[in-house]
Protein backbone atom coordinates (compact mmCIF):
# COMPACT_ATOMS: atom_id res chain seq x y z
CA UNK A 1 0.00 0.00 0.00
CA UNK A 2 1.06 3.60 -0.62
CA UNK A 3 2.67 5.33 2.37
CA UNK A 4 2.06 9.05 2.86
CA UNK A 5 4.42 11.04 5.06
CA UNK A 6 2.81 13.72 7.24
CA UNK A 7 4.34 16.60 9.18
CA UNK A 8 6.78 15.88 12.00
CA UNK A 9 4.29 16.31 14.83
CA UNK A 10 2.01 13.65 13.35
CA UNK A 11 4.86 11.24 12.60
CA UNK A 12 6.25 11.63 16.14
CA UNK A 13 2.83 10.77 17.56
CA UNK A 14 2.65 7.75 15.25
CA UNK A 15 5.99 6.43 16.47
CA UNK A 16 5.06 6.92 20.14
CA UNK A 17 1.70 5.19 19.79
CA UNK A 18 3.14 2.25 17.86
CA UNK A 19 5.67 1.75 20.63
CA UNK A 20 2.96 1.90 23.30
CA UNK A 21 0.79 -0.60 21.40
CA UNK A 22 3.66 -3.09 21.29
CA UNK A 23 3.56 -3.22 25.10
CA UNK A 24 -0.21 -2.82 25.30
CA UNK A 25 -1.73 -4.84 22.43
CA UNK A 26 -5.46 -4.42 21.80
CA UNK A 27 -7.89 -7.20 22.73
CA UNK A 28 -8.58 -9.81 20.05
CA UNK A 29 -12.21 -10.49 19.15
CA UNK A 30 -13.57 -13.27 16.94
CA UNK A 31 -14.82 -12.12 13.54
CA UNK A 32 -18.46 -12.90 14.43
CA UNK A 33 -18.54 -11.72 18.03
CA UNK A 34 -21.74 -11.36 20.04
CA UNK A 35 -22.79 -7.73 20.38
CA UNK A 36 -22.76 -7.68 24.19
CA UNK A 37 -19.23 -9.13 24.32
CA UNK A 38 -18.04 -6.54 21.82
CA UNK A 39 -19.52 -3.70 23.90
CA UNK A 40 -17.92 -4.93 27.13
CA UNK A 41 -14.48 -5.53 25.60
CA UNK A 42 -14.49 -2.28 23.63
CA UNK A 43 -15.57 -0.24 26.65
CA UNK A 44 -12.68 -1.62 28.74
CA UNK A 45 -10.19 -1.05 25.89
CA UNK A 46 -11.34 2.55 25.42
CA UNK A 47 -10.92 3.18 29.15
CA UNK A 48 -7.31 2.00 28.90
CA UNK A 49 -6.61 4.20 25.88
CA UNK A 50 -8.20 7.21 27.59
CA UNK A 51 -6.03 6.77 30.67
CA UNK A 52 -2.95 7.35 28.47
CA UNK A 53 -4.68 10.05 26.35
CA UNK A 54 -4.47 8.01 23.15
CA UNK A 55 -8.00 8.90 22.02
CA UNK A 56 -9.68 12.23 21.22
CA UNK A 57 -6.22 13.73 20.80
CA UNK A 58 -7.85 16.62 18.91
CA UNK A 59 -9.73 17.66 22.07
CA UNK A 60 -8.17 20.46 24.18
CA UNK A 61 -5.86 19.29 26.96
CA UNK A 62 -8.20 20.79 29.55
CA UNK A 63 -10.86 18.28 28.49
CA UNK A 64 -8.62 15.21 28.42
CA UNK A 65 -7.21 15.45 24.90
CA UNK A 66 -3.77 16.51 23.69
CA UNK A 67 -4.69 19.77 21.96
CA UNK A 68 -3.63 18.37 18.57
CA UNK A 69 -5.44 18.47 15.22
CA UNK A 70 -7.73 16.18 13.27
CA UNK A 71 -4.72 15.01 11.26
CA UNK A 72 -3.22 13.56 14.45
CA UNK A 73 -6.60 12.02 15.28
CA UNK A 74 -6.43 10.25 11.92
CA UNK A 75 -2.92 8.99 12.72
CA UNK A 76 -4.20 7.49 15.98
CA UNK A 77 -6.98 5.71 14.13
CA UNK A 78 -4.47 4.36 11.59
CA UNK A 79 -2.24 2.99 14.33
CA UNK A 80 -5.14 1.37 16.15
CA UNK A 81 -6.36 -0.23 12.93
CA UNK A 82 -2.98 -1.65 11.98
CA UNK A 83 -2.66 -3.09 15.50
CA UNK A 84 -6.02 -4.87 15.12
CA UNK A 85 -7.93 -2.72 17.61
CA UNK A 86 -11.68 -3.31 17.84
CA UNK A 87 -13.91 -0.36 16.96
CA UNK A 88 -14.39 1.94 19.95
CA UNK A 89 -17.97 1.51 21.13
CA UNK A 90 -18.31 5.17 22.13
CA UNK A 91 -17.27 6.48 18.73
CA UNK A 92 -20.35 8.74 18.50
CA UNK A 93 -19.41 10.32 21.81
CA UNK A 94 -15.75 10.78 20.88
CA UNK A 95 -16.22 12.08 17.34
CA UNK A 96 -19.60 13.84 17.44
CA UNK A 97 -21.02 14.72 20.87
CA UNK A 98 -17.66 15.62 22.41
CA UNK A 99 -16.57 18.10 19.70
CA UNK A 100 -20.09 19.62 19.62
CA UNK A 101 -20.12 20.15 23.38
CA UNK A 102 -16.63 21.65 23.25
CA UNK A 103 -17.86 24.10 20.58
CA UNK A 104 -21.44 24.78 21.73
CA UNK A 105 -21.87 23.41 25.26
CA UNK A 106 -21.95 25.25 28.57
CA UNK A 107 -19.05 24.95 31.04
CA UNK A 108 -21.29 22.75 33.22
CA UNK A 109 -22.10 20.43 30.30
CA UNK A 110 -18.43 20.07 29.39
CA UNK A 111 -17.48 19.26 32.97
CA UNK A 112 -20.35 16.78 33.36
CA UNK A 113 -20.16 14.85 30.09
CA UNK A 114 -16.70 15.01 28.50
CA UNK A 115 -14.74 12.93 31.06
CA UNK A 116 -17.34 10.14 30.92
CA UNK A 117 -17.36 10.16 27.12
CA UNK A 118 -13.59 9.64 27.05
CA UNK A 119 -13.63 6.64 29.38
CA UNK A 120 -16.80 5.12 27.83
CA UNK A 121 -18.36 5.25 31.28
CA UNK A 122 -21.32 6.71 29.42
CA UNK A 123 -22.05 5.54 25.86
CA UNK A 124 -23.98 7.86 23.56
CA UNK A 125 -26.42 7.18 20.73
CA UNK A 126 -27.71 9.53 18.03
CA UNK A 127 -31.41 10.45 17.73
CA UNK A 128 -31.60 12.16 14.35
CA UNK A 129 -33.20 9.90 11.69
CA UNK A 130 -36.91 9.06 11.75
CA UNK A 131 -39.08 6.78 9.57
CA UNK A 132 -40.13 9.80 7.45
CA UNK A 133 -37.08 11.98 8.08
CA UNK A 134 -33.90 10.29 6.97
CA UNK A 135 -32.22 12.18 4.15
CA UNK A 136 -34.61 15.12 4.69
CA UNK A 137 -33.72 15.43 8.35
CA UNK A 138 -35.39 18.82 8.84
CA UNK A 139 -38.81 17.25 8.20
CA UNK A 140 -38.63 15.30 11.49
CA UNK A 141 -41.80 15.00 13.56
CA UNK A 142 -40.50 14.27 17.07
CA UNK A 143 -41.66 17.16 19.25
CA UNK A 144 -40.41 18.59 22.53
CA UNK A 145 -42.69 20.79 24.65
CA UNK A 146 -41.28 23.04 27.35
CA UNK A 147 -42.53 22.60 30.92
CA UNK A 148 -41.58 23.96 34.34
CA UNK A 149 -38.35 21.95 34.65
CA UNK A 150 -37.33 21.11 31.11
CA UNK A 151 -38.74 19.40 28.04
CA UNK A 152 -41.27 16.63 27.37
CA UNK A 153 -40.48 14.62 24.22
CA UNK A 154 -42.83 12.58 22.03
CA UNK A 155 -41.91 10.80 18.82
CA UNK A 156 -39.85 8.08 17.18
CA UNK A 157 -36.25 7.72 16.01
CA UNK A 158 -34.74 4.93 13.92
CA UNK A 159 -31.35 3.43 12.93
CA UNK A 160 -30.06 4.34 16.40
CA UNK A 161 -26.77 2.48 16.83
CA UNK A 162 -26.10 0.84 20.23
CA UNK A 163 -29.18 2.46 21.81
CA UNK A 164 -29.71 -0.68 23.90
CA UNK A 165 -26.35 -0.05 25.59
CA UNK A 166 -26.32 3.75 25.67
CA UNK A 167 -26.64 5.89 28.78
CA UNK A 168 -27.41 9.06 26.80
CA UNK A 169 -28.98 10.11 23.50
CA UNK A 170 -28.37 13.38 21.66
CA UNK A 171 -31.41 14.19 19.55
CA UNK A 172 -33.17 16.78 17.46
CA UNK A 173 -36.79 17.64 18.25
CA UNK A 174 -39.25 20.16 16.86
CA UNK A 175 -39.97 22.85 19.43
CA UNK A 176 -41.66 25.44 17.21
CA UNK A 177 -44.02 24.45 14.40
CA UNK A 178 -44.84 28.07 13.46
CA UNK A 179 -41.51 28.75 11.71
CA UNK A 180 -39.81 27.17 8.65
CA UNK A 181 -38.78 23.58 9.36
CA UNK A 182 -35.05 24.28 9.67
CA UNK A 183 -35.64 27.03 12.25
CA UNK A 184 -37.92 25.23 14.71
CA UNK A 185 -35.52 22.50 15.86
CA UNK A 186 -33.74 22.16 19.20
CA UNK A 187 -30.75 20.00 20.22
CA UNK A 188 -31.38 18.04 23.43
CA UNK A 189 -29.46 15.56 25.57
CA UNK A 190 -31.68 12.80 26.99
CA UNK A 191 -30.78 10.19 29.64
CA UNK A 192 -31.69 6.73 28.34
CA UNK A 193 -32.89 5.76 31.83
CA UNK A 194 -35.77 8.24 31.56
CA UNK A 195 -39.33 6.98 31.80
CA UNK A 196 -41.18 6.77 28.53
CA UNK A 197 -38.31 5.45 26.37
CA UNK A 198 -38.73 2.15 24.52
CA UNK A 199 -35.83 0.58 22.61
CA UNK A 200 -36.57 -2.00 19.89
CA UNK A 201 -33.53 -3.66 18.25
CA UNK A 202 -33.70 -4.16 14.48
CA UNK A 203 -32.43 -7.31 12.78
CA UNK A 204 -30.23 -6.42 9.79
CA UNK A 205 -29.59 -8.48 6.68
CA UNK A 206 -26.15 -9.26 8.12
CA UNK A 207 -27.73 -10.71 11.28
CA UNK A 208 -26.48 -7.88 13.50
CA UNK A 209 -28.73 -5.94 15.89
CA UNK A 210 -26.79 -2.77 16.71
CA UNK A 211 -29.49 -0.63 15.04
CA UNK A 212 -32.65 0.20 16.97
CA UNK A 213 -35.94 2.03 16.92
CA UNK A 214 -36.49 4.50 19.75
CA UNK A 215 -39.91 5.59 21.00
CA UNK A 216 -40.41 8.61 23.28
CA UNK A 217 -43.70 8.88 25.18
CA UNK A 218 -43.69 12.13 27.22
CA UNK A 219 -40.03 11.51 28.03
CA UNK A 220 -38.56 14.21 30.27
CA UNK A 221 -35.16 15.85 30.06
CA UNK A 222 -34.02 18.72 32.28
CA UNK A 223 -33.65 22.30 31.09
CA UNK A 224 -29.87 22.04 31.63
CA UNK A 225 -29.75 19.39 28.88
CA UNK A 226 -30.40 21.76 26.00
CA UNK A 227 -27.37 22.54 23.81
CA UNK A 228 -27.44 26.10 22.54
CA UNK A 229 -30.77 27.93 22.55
CA UNK A 230 -34.23 26.77 21.40
CA UNK A 231 -34.24 26.89 17.60
CA UNK A 232 -30.46 26.43 17.30
CA UNK A 233 -30.84 22.71 16.65
CA UNK A 234 -30.28 22.72 12.89
CA UNK A 235 -27.07 24.74 13.13
CA UNK A 236 -25.70 22.46 15.84
CA UNK A 237 -26.85 19.31 14.00
CA UNK A 238 -24.94 20.42 10.89
CA UNK A 239 -21.86 20.90 13.06
CA UNK A 240 -22.36 17.36 14.39
CA UNK A 241 -22.67 15.88 10.90
CA UNK A 242 -19.58 17.71 9.64
CA UNK A 243 -17.52 16.03 12.36
CA UNK A 244 -19.17 12.69 11.57
CA UNK A 245 -18.37 12.83 7.87
CA UNK A 246 -14.78 13.91 8.45
CA UNK A 247 -13.62 11.80 11.38
CA UNK A 248 -15.77 8.71 11.01
CA UNK A 249 -15.29 8.55 7.25
CA UNK A 250 -11.51 8.59 7.67
CA UNK A 251 -11.86 5.71 10.11
CA UNK A 252 -13.80 3.86 7.40
CA UNK A 253 -10.88 4.28 4.98
CA UNK A 254 -9.01 1.97 7.30
CA UNK A 255 -11.66 -0.70 6.69
CA UNK A 256 -11.01 -0.42 2.96
CA UNK A 257 -7.27 -0.78 3.51
CA UNK A 258 -7.76 -3.93 5.59
CA UNK A 259 -9.91 -5.58 2.89
CA UNK A 260 -7.47 -4.60 0.14
CA UNK A 261 -4.63 -6.18 2.09
CA UNK A 262 -6.68 -9.36 2.37
CA UNK A 263 -7.34 -9.34 -1.39
CA UNK A 264 -3.64 -8.82 -2.12
CA UNK A 265 -2.65 -11.82 -0.01
CA UNK A 266 -5.43 -13.93 -1.54
CA UNK A 267 -4.41 -13.13 -5.13
CA UNK A 268 -0.93 -14.46 -4.38
CA UNK A 269 -2.42 -17.89 -3.64
CA UNK A 270 -4.81 -18.08 -6.61
CA UNK A 271 -4.08 -19.03 -10.24
CA UNK A 272 -3.10 -16.14 -12.51
CA UNK A 273 -6.19 -13.98 -13.07
CA UNK A 274 -5.50 -10.81 -15.06
CA UNK A 275 -9.03 -9.40 -14.64
CA UNK A 276 -9.04 -9.68 -10.85
CA UNK A 277 -5.50 -8.32 -10.59
CA UNK A 278 -6.41 -5.35 -12.79
CA UNK A 279 -9.50 -4.68 -10.68
CA UNK A 280 -7.41 -4.90 -7.51
CA UNK A 281 -4.96 -2.38 -8.98
CA UNK A 282 -7.76 0.01 -9.93
CA UNK A 283 -9.37 -0.14 -6.49
CA UNK A 284 -6.02 0.18 -4.70
CA UNK A 285 -5.16 3.30 -6.70
CA UNK A 286 -8.59 4.79 -6.04
CA UNK A 287 -8.32 4.03 -2.32
CA UNK A 288 -4.91 5.71 -2.09
CA UNK A 289 -6.18 8.80 -3.91
CA UNK A 290 -9.25 9.07 -1.69
CA UNK A 291 -7.19 8.63 1.46
CA UNK A 292 -4.83 11.39 0.31
CA UNK A 293 -7.83 13.65 -0.35
CA UNK A 294 -9.23 12.94 3.13
CA UNK A 295 -5.85 13.73 4.70
CA UNK A 296 -5.65 17.01 2.77
CA UNK A 297 -9.06 17.99 4.17
CA UNK A 298 -7.93 17.12 7.68
CA UNK A 299 -4.86 19.33 7.21
CA UNK A 300 -7.14 22.25 6.25
CA UNK A 301 -8.99 21.84 9.54
CA UNK A 302 -5.87 22.92 11.41
CA UNK A 303 -7.15 26.45 10.74
CA UNK A 304 -10.93 26.04 10.71
CA UNK A 305 -13.83 23.77 11.62
CA UNK A 306 -14.82 20.91 9.27
CA UNK A 307 -16.89 22.00 6.27
CA UNK A 308 -19.09 20.51 3.53
CA UNK A 309 -16.12 19.12 1.58
CA UNK A 310 -16.33 16.16 3.96
CA UNK A 311 -19.19 14.96 1.75
CA UNK A 312 -16.61 14.24 -0.98
CA UNK A 313 -14.87 11.86 1.40
CA UNK A 314 -18.02 10.11 2.55
CA UNK A 315 -19.50 9.71 -0.94
CA UNK A 316 -16.36 8.44 -2.66
CA UNK A 317 -15.34 6.13 0.20
CA UNK A 318 -18.74 4.44 0.62
CA UNK A 319 -19.16 3.65 -3.07
CA UNK A 320 -15.57 2.45 -3.45
CA UNK A 321 -15.84 0.32 -0.30
CA UNK A 322 -18.79 -1.54 -1.84
CA UNK A 323 -16.68 -2.36 -4.91
CA UNK A 324 -13.77 -3.53 -2.75
CA UNK A 325 -16.03 -5.82 -0.70
CA UNK A 326 -17.62 -7.20 -3.84
CA UNK A 327 -14.23 -8.17 -5.26
CA UNK A 328 -13.27 -9.80 -1.95
CA UNK A 329 -16.52 -11.77 -1.96
CA UNK A 330 -15.94 -12.98 -5.52
CA UNK A 331 -12.44 -14.20 -4.67
CA UNK A 332 -13.44 -15.85 -1.38
CA UNK A 333 -16.25 -17.68 -3.18
CA UNK A 334 -13.79 -19.62 -5.34
CA UNK A 335 -12.69 -23.17 -4.49
CA UNK A 336 -10.06 -23.31 -1.79
CA UNK A 337 -11.48 -20.67 0.54
CA UNK A 338 -12.57 -21.91 3.95
CA UNK A 339 -16.17 -21.70 5.12
CA UNK A 340 -15.14 -19.13 7.73
CA UNK A 341 -13.50 -16.95 5.08
CA UNK A 342 -16.60 -17.10 2.86
CA UNK A 343 -18.91 -16.24 5.77
CA UNK A 344 -16.69 -13.30 6.71
CA UNK A 345 -16.65 -12.01 3.13
CA UNK A 346 -20.43 -12.36 2.82
CA UNK A 347 -21.02 -10.50 6.08
CA UNK A 348 -18.69 -7.67 5.06
CA UNK A 349 -20.32 -7.38 1.63
CA UNK A 350 -23.78 -7.11 3.19
CA UNK A 351 -22.44 -4.54 5.65
CA UNK A 352 -21.00 -2.47 2.80
CA UNK A 353 -24.40 -2.13 1.13
CA UNK A 354 -25.60 0.13 3.92
CA UNK A 355 -22.62 2.49 3.78
CA UNK A 356 -24.11 4.54 0.92
CA UNK A 357 -27.19 5.12 3.10
CA UNK A 358 -25.83 5.63 6.63
CA UNK A 359 -24.65 9.15 7.60
CA UNK A 360 -26.49 10.59 4.58
CA UNK A 361 -27.29 8.85 1.30
CA UNK A 362 -25.09 9.24 -1.76
CA UNK A 363 -27.81 11.39 -3.32
CA UNK A 364 -27.76 13.77 -0.35
CA UNK A 365 -23.95 13.95 -0.44
CA UNK A 366 -24.08 14.87 -4.14
CA UNK A 367 -26.57 17.65 -3.39
CA UNK A 368 -24.33 19.03 -0.62
CA UNK A 369 -21.30 18.98 -2.93
CA UNK A 370 -23.24 20.64 -5.75
CA UNK A 371 -24.80 23.38 -3.64
CA UNK A 372 -22.37 24.05 -0.80
CA UNK A 373 -19.01 23.20 -2.39
CA UNK A 374 -19.49 23.97 -6.10
CA UNK A 375 -22.05 26.72 -5.53
CA UNK A 376 -24.55 25.40 -8.08
CA UNK A 377 -28.14 26.57 -8.03
CA UNK A 378 -31.00 24.26 -7.10
CA UNK A 379 -32.69 25.29 -10.36
CA UNK A 380 -30.08 23.59 -12.57
C-alpha positions in Angstrom: 0.0 0.0 0.0 1.1 3.6 -0.6 2.7 5.3 2.4 2.1 9.0 2.9 4.4 11.0 5.1 2.8 13.7 7.2 4.3 16.6 9.2 6.8 15.9 12.0 4.3 16.3 14.8 2.0 13.6 13.3 4.9 11.2 12.6 6.2 11.6 16.1 2.8 10.8 17.6 2.7 7.7 15.3 6.0 6.4 16.5 5.1 6.9 20.1 1.7 5.2 19.8 3.1 2.3 17.9 5.7 1.7 20.6 3.0 1.9 23.3 0.8 -0.6 21.4 3.7 -3.1 21.3 3.6 -3.2 25.1 -0.2 -2.8 25.3 -1.7 -4.8 22.4 -5.5 -4.4 21.8 -7.9 -7.2 22.7 -8.6 -9.8 20.1 -12.2 -10.5 19.1 -13.6 -13.3 16.9 -14.8 -12.1 13.5 -18.5 -12.9 14.4 -18.5 -11.7 18.0 -21.7 -11.4 20.0 -22.8 -7.7 20.4 -22.8 -7.7 24.2 -19.2 -9.1 24.3 -18.0 -6.5 21.8 -19.5 -3.7 23.9 -17.9 -4.9 27.1 -14.5 -5.5 25.6 -14.5 -2.3 23.6 -15.6 -0.2 26.7 -12.7 -1.6 28.7 -10.2 -1.0 25.9 -11.3 2.5 25.4 -10.9 3.2 29.1 -7.3 2.0 28.9 -6.6 4.2 25.9 -8.2 7.2 27.6 -6.0 6.8 30.7 -2.9 7.4 28.5 -4.7 10.1 26.3 -4.5 8.0 23.1 -8.0 8.9 22.0 -9.7 12.2 21.2 -6.2 13.7 20.8 -7.8 16.6 18.9 -9.7 17.7 22.1 -8.2 20.5 24.2 -5.9 19.3 27.0 -8.2 20.8 29.5 -10.9 18.3 28.5 -8.6 15.2 28.4 -7.2 15.4 24.9 -3.8 16.5 23.7 -4.7 19.8 22.0 -3.6 18.4 18.6 -5.4 18.5 15.2 -7.7 16.2 13.3 -4.7 15.0 11.3 -3.2 13.6 14.4 -6.6 12.0 15.3 -6.4 10.2 11.9 -2.9 9.0 12.7 -4.2 7.5 16.0 -7.0 5.7 14.1 -4.5 4.4 11.6 -2.2 3.0 14.3 -5.1 1.4 16.2 -6.4 -0.2 12.9 -3.0 -1.7 12.0 -2.7 -3.1 15.5 -6.0 -4.9 15.1 -7.9 -2.7 17.6 -11.7 -3.3 17.8 -13.9 -0.4 17.0 -14.4 1.9 20.0 -18.0 1.5 21.1 -18.3 5.2 22.1 -17.3 6.5 18.7 -20.3 8.7 18.5 -19.4 10.3 21.8 -15.8 10.8 20.9 -16.2 12.1 17.3 -19.6 13.8 17.4 -21.0 14.7 20.9 -17.7 15.6 22.4 -16.6 18.1 19.7 -20.1 19.6 19.6 -20.1 20.2 23.4 -16.6 21.6 23.2 -17.9 24.1 20.6 -21.4 24.8 21.7 -21.9 23.4 25.3 -21.9 25.3 28.6 -19.0 24.9 31.0 -21.3 22.7 33.2 -22.1 20.4 30.3 -18.4 20.1 29.4 -17.5 19.3 33.0 -20.3 16.8 33.4 -20.2 14.8 30.1 -16.7 15.0 28.5 -14.7 12.9 31.1 -17.3 10.1 30.9 -17.4 10.2 27.1 -13.6 9.6 27.0 -13.6 6.6 29.4 -16.8 5.1 27.8 -18.4 5.2 31.3 -21.3 6.7 29.4 -22.1 5.5 25.9 -24.0 7.9 23.6 -26.4 7.2 20.7 -27.7 9.5 18.0 -31.4 10.4 17.7 -31.6 12.2 14.3 -33.2 9.9 11.7 -36.9 9.1 11.7 -39.1 6.8 9.6 -40.1 9.8 7.4 -37.1 12.0 8.1 -33.9 10.3 7.0 -32.2 12.2 4.2 -34.6 15.1 4.7 -33.7 15.4 8.4 -35.4 18.8 8.8 -38.8 17.3 8.2 -38.6 15.3 11.5 -41.8 15.0 13.6 -40.5 14.3 17.1 -41.7 17.2 19.2 -40.4 18.6 22.5 -42.7 20.8 24.6 -41.3 23.0 27.4 -42.5 22.6 30.9 -41.6 24.0 34.3 -38.4 21.9 34.6 -37.3 21.1 31.1 -38.7 19.4 28.0 -41.3 16.6 27.4 -40.5 14.6 24.2 -42.8 12.6 22.0 -41.9 10.8 18.8 -39.8 8.1 17.2 -36.2 7.7 16.0 -34.7 4.9 13.9 -31.3 3.4 12.9 -30.1 4.3 16.4 -26.8 2.5 16.8 -26.1 0.8 20.2 -29.2 2.5 21.8 -29.7 -0.7 23.9 -26.3 -0.1 25.6 -26.3 3.7 25.7 -26.6 5.9 28.8 -27.4 9.1 26.8 -29.0 10.1 23.5 -28.4 13.4 21.7 -31.4 14.2 19.6 -33.2 16.8 17.5 -36.8 17.6 18.3 -39.2 20.2 16.9 -40.0 22.8 19.4 -41.7 25.4 17.2 -44.0 24.4 14.4 -44.8 28.1 13.5 -41.5 28.8 11.7 -39.8 27.2 8.6 -38.8 23.6 9.4 -35.1 24.3 9.7 -35.6 27.0 12.3 -37.9 25.2 14.7 -35.5 22.5 15.9 -33.7 22.2 19.2 -30.8 20.0 20.2 -31.4 18.0 23.4 -29.5 15.6 25.6 -31.7 12.8 27.0 -30.8 10.2 29.6 -31.7 6.7 28.3 -32.9 5.8 31.8 -35.8 8.2 31.6 -39.3 7.0 31.8 -41.2 6.8 28.5 -38.3 5.5 26.4 -38.7 2.2 24.5 -35.8 0.6 22.6 -36.6 -2.0 19.9 -33.5 -3.7 18.3 -33.7 -4.2 14.5 -32.4 -7.3 12.8 -30.2 -6.4 9.8 -29.6 -8.5 6.7 -26.2 -9.3 8.1 -27.7 -10.7 11.3 -26.5 -7.9 13.5 -28.7 -5.9 15.9 -26.8 -2.8 16.7 -29.5 -0.6 15.0 -32.6 0.2 17.0 -35.9 2.0 16.9 -36.5 4.5 19.8 -39.9 5.6 21.0 -40.4 8.6 23.3 -43.7 8.9 25.2 -43.7 12.1 27.2 -40.0 11.5 28.0 -38.6 14.2 30.3 -35.2 15.8 30.1 -34.0 18.7 32.3 -33.6 22.3 31.1 -29.9 22.0 31.6 -29.8 19.4 28.9 -30.4 21.8 26.0 -27.4 22.5 23.8 -27.4 26.1 22.5 -30.8 27.9 22.6 -34.2 26.8 21.4 -34.2 26.9 17.6 -30.5 26.4 17.3 -30.8 22.7 16.6 -30.3 22.7 12.9 -27.1 24.7 13.1 -25.7 22.5 15.8 -26.8 19.3 14.0 -24.9 20.4 10.9 -21.9 20.9 13.1 -22.4 17.4 14.4 -22.7 15.9 10.9 -19.6 17.7 9.6 -17.5 16.0 12.4 -19.2 12.7 11.6 -18.4 12.8 7.9 -14.8 13.9 8.4 -13.6 11.8 11.4 -15.8 8.7 11.0 -15.3 8.6 7.2 -11.5 8.6 7.7 -11.9 5.7 10.1 -13.8 3.9 7.4 -10.9 4.3 5.0 -9.0 2.0 7.3 -11.7 -0.7 6.7 -11.0 -0.4 3.0 -7.3 -0.8 3.5 -7.8 -3.9 5.6 -9.9 -5.6 2.9 -7.5 -4.6 0.1 -4.6 -6.2 2.1 -6.7 -9.4 2.4 -7.3 -9.3 -1.4 -3.6 -8.8 -2.1 -2.7 -11.8 0.0 -5.4 -13.9 -1.5 -4.4 -13.1 -5.1 -0.9 -14.5 -4.4 -2.4 -17.9 -3.6 -4.8 -18.1 -6.6 -4.1 -19.0 -10.2 -3.1 -16.1 -12.5 -6.2 -14.0 -13.1 -5.5 -10.8 -15.1 -9.0 -9.4 -14.6 -9.0 -9.7 -10.9 -5.5 -8.3 -10.6 -6.4 -5.3 -12.8 -9.5 -4.7 -10.7 -7.4 -4.9 -7.5 -5.0 -2.4 -9.0 -7.8 0.0 -9.9 -9.4 -0.1 -6.5 -6.0 0.2 -4.7 -5.2 3.3 -6.7 -8.6 4.8 -6.0 -8.3 4.0 -2.3 -4.9 5.7 -2.1 -6.2 8.8 -3.9 -9.3 9.1 -1.7 -7.2 8.6 1.5 -4.8 11.4 0.3 -7.8 13.6 -0.4 -9.2 12.9 3.1 -5.9 13.7 4.7 -5.6 17.0 2.8 -9.1 18.0 4.2 -7.9 17.1 7.7 -4.9 19.3 7.2 -7.1 22.2 6.3 -9.0 21.8 9.5 -5.9 22.9 11.4 -7.1 26.5 10.7 -10.9 26.0 10.7 -13.8 23.8 11.6 -14.8 20.9 9.3 -16.9 22.0 6.3 -19.1 20.5 3.5 -16.1 19.1 1.6 -16.3 16.2 4.0 -19.2 15.0 1.7 -16.6 14.2 -1.0 -14.9 11.9 1.4 -18.0 10.1 2.5 -19.5 9.7 -0.9 -16.4 8.4 -2.7 -15.3 6.1 0.2 -18.7 4.4 0.6 -19.2 3.7 -3.1 -15.6 2.4 -3.4 -15.8 0.3 -0.3 -18.8 -1.5 -1.8 -16.7 -2.4 -4.9 -13.8 -3.5 -2.8 -16.0 -5.8 -0.7 -17.6 -7.2 -3.8 -14.2 -8.2 -5.3 -13.3 -9.8 -2.0 -16.5 -11.8 -2.0 -15.9 -13.0 -5.5 -12.4 -14.2 -4.7 -13.4 -15.8 -1.4 -16.3 -17.7 -3.2 -13.8 -19.6 -5.3 -12.7 -23.2 -4.5 -10.1 -23.3 -1.8 -11.5 -20.7 0.5 -12.6 -21.9 4.0 -16.2 -21.7 5.1 -15.1 -19.1 7.7 -13.5 -17.0 5.1 -16.6 -17.1 2.9 -18.9 -16.2 5.8 -16.7 -13.3 6.7 -16.6 -12.0 3.1 -20.4 -12.4 2.8 -21.0 -10.5 6.1 -18.7 -7.7 5.1 -20.3 -7.4 1.6 -23.8 -7.1 3.2 -22.4 -4.5 5.7 -21.0 -2.5 2.8 -24.4 -2.1 1.1 -25.6 0.1 3.9 -22.6 2.5 3.8 -24.1 4.5 0.9 -27.2 5.1 3.1 -25.8 5.6 6.6 -24.6 9.1 7.6 -26.5 10.6 4.6 -27.3 8.9 1.3 -25.1 9.2 -1.8 -27.8 11.4 -3.3 -27.8 13.8 -0.4 -23.9 14.0 -0.4 -24.1 14.9 -4.1 -26.6 17.6 -3.4 -24.3 19.0 -0.6 -21.3 19.0 -2.9 -23.2 20.6 -5.8 -24.8 23.4 -3.6 -22.4 24.0 -0.8 -19.0 23.2 -2.4 -19.5 24.0 -6.1 -22.1 26.7 -5.5 -24.5 25.4 -8.1 -28.1 26.6 -8.0 -31.0 24.3 -7.1 -32.7 25.3 -10.4 -30.1 23.6 -12.6 
